[in-house]
Every structure is written in structure tokens, then in C-alpha cells.
Amino acid sequence: MSPVTTFISRRVEVPCGDRDLYAFMTDMNNLHAVLPSGSVTGWEATEERCSFETDRAGRITVTRAEALPHSEISYEAESFLTGRVKVRITIGFISAMRSAVRLDTGLEMNPLMRMLIGDSAGRYLDMLMDIIESYDGYDMIRGYNQSP
């Protein structure tokens, strides 16, 4: 087994409270709403698991692995191309209407794969954080948590 290489994103602030963001992101049915339009096909989902196909990575299966209320959600994803990938979203409270978000991911990579990937994983995380920061659907997420 290859050693796990961890990549950590920068922290961004989003216009959504931690409770709403957590409630939305723990339901895997909602992941489709935040993916770029037309980027996936064959979407299937339950509250704890989803799978879909992309042109670049083939079939991807994502499972919610762990969830710590209002602060952290861990997922495990698997595809033929990447193998198993662990992704953790850390949510930080700023105010009732703002949260901080950070992603980290762990990949099992042998030295050759690490050399081939180079800094592209870090650039991809930066691009992903730009998308999260500029996402225009936070109005849909606000109010998602209906618990007191």
C-alpha cells in the first residue's frame, strides 16, 4: 500500500451559517446541486451515498464516512482512475449567516504518481475553493437546517 499524501486547501468564507451548510452537505442527494451543470451523468443518490460518471474519471462513488455536527464532514470517494480518496470538509462558525470552509484530501500515491501529479492537486484545490467561494446557490442552502 502506498503512503497517504494529504493536500489542504486555503480557508474561504461563505455567506451561509454553519448549521445550514452542515445540514445541506450531509445529505448526499444535494451534491448534484453544487456540481457544475452538465459535468456528470448517471446520477444516483441516497442520503449517505451517491455515484455518477464524468468524462475524465469515469464512474465515481462517494460515501459519507463521518459527520461531526456543524463542524466536519468526511467523505470517501472511489473511482477507477484515482482509487480511494478521502475528503474532509471543515466548517467553522463565523456568524449565523457566515461560515469558514476548508477542504483536505488524502490520496494513496506511490512516488511515481506523486511525481506525475506534482502541484496539480494543490492547483485543483485552489480552483475548487474559488468555486465554493463564488457559488451563487447559497440562497438555496440558507434555511436548509430546520432544527432549533
Helices and strands as residue ranges (DSSP letters): E 4-8, E 12-14, H 18-26, G 28-30, H 31-34, E 41-45, E 49-54, E 58-68, E 72-79, E 83-95, E 98-108, H 111-117, H 120-134, H 138-141
